[in-house]
Amino acid sequence: MSKKRILVTGGAGFVGSHLVDALLKRGHQVRVFDNLTPQVHGDGLPAYFPRDVEFVQGDVRQQERLRDAVRNIDVVFHLAAAVGVGQSMYEISHYMGANTQGTANLLQALLDTRCRVEKLIVASSMSIYGEGQYACPACGKMAPQPRPLSQLKRKTWEVLCPQCGSELQPVPTDESKPLQATSIYALSKKDQEEMVLLFGRTYQVPAVALRYFNIYGSRQALSNPYTGVAAIFASRLMNGHSPLVFEDGMQKRDFVSVHDVVAANLLAMERPQADGMALNIGSGQPITIRDVAAELARALGTETPPQITGKYRAGDIRHCFANIAAAEKMLGYCPQVKFGEGIQELVQWLGSQKAVDRSAEAVERLTLYGLAA
């Protein structure tokens, strides 16, 4: 592929910085736009950030800064977003402003500057599905509504069939599953995805939305209590505390290495087959939250068991893991990093890090707003 001038919004962050490294390795010219939010970047520009990259500090809510950032750009990776399901439920205007309005501002900047990009790729999220897909032994495949509060209060965690009341069995979730946002964060990610794809259709810009599942790896913000669960658990364990596990810990998720996510982004840029589509990017392998905590503890060489709280949080879903057949077909995507190997790499990186454990503080804030019980 010819060398491109590429803009990565959120390029100083977890996924963005790994993507920037991969783009530079391929000889592309990269510009990064990032606000260096203190919750993620407490010390400003991170040490791992390459110094030969053009860096523009700005917020996606600043229209003029975005206009400057998109000029003379061939490809845009839009990764900038406020992240966190729980926090989004009590910082509603912040999340909608950063994610929904921020994406609108980016698209407006592309339009106003007449920047005809060759490819526009947006980071979407599995959270937009709400609950994953399920099958009932008697009633067949279905996409159930979120569990009612009355059920959660009874600590009946599994999803029940709305027709016969039987316990549903989770199955891999594919892109045809109806979207049922259960948090402000999820709603804002749905907005981001739909706006980018609509913009692409309207202005004949090749656009792709990648629905990330649970990403883990080095450079995750360890002191941010609303980041990915693997990083939150690691922060707890590094401080001698048990990982706090909600419900019974048997929730199934799909954990995908940041390296595989970067590979998917590169494929989406280089191949036209997925243009106009939204695709799942995961490992395709379910794992329980309880097992994630145990695997991390083993890798860190500690016998600290998880604390199964039996509590629930507003917006949480029971099971969701990816069917990645569409990404395999359209992109040639094939996850390379097995979970155990990825955790070992994460732990090696953790050895050089310090983490402030703020997860109890986050739970207290959620409880204050009535979002956890």
Helices and strands as residue ranges (DSSP letters): E 5-9, H 14-25, E 29-34, E 54-57, H 63-70, E 75-78, H 85-88, H 92-95, I 96-101, H 102-112, E 119-125, G 126-129, E 133-136, E 140-142, H 149-153, E 169-171, H 184-203, E 207-212, E 214-216, H 229-238, E 244-245, E 252-257, H 258-270, E 278-281, E 286-288, H 289-299, E 307-308, H 325-331, H 339-350, H 359-368
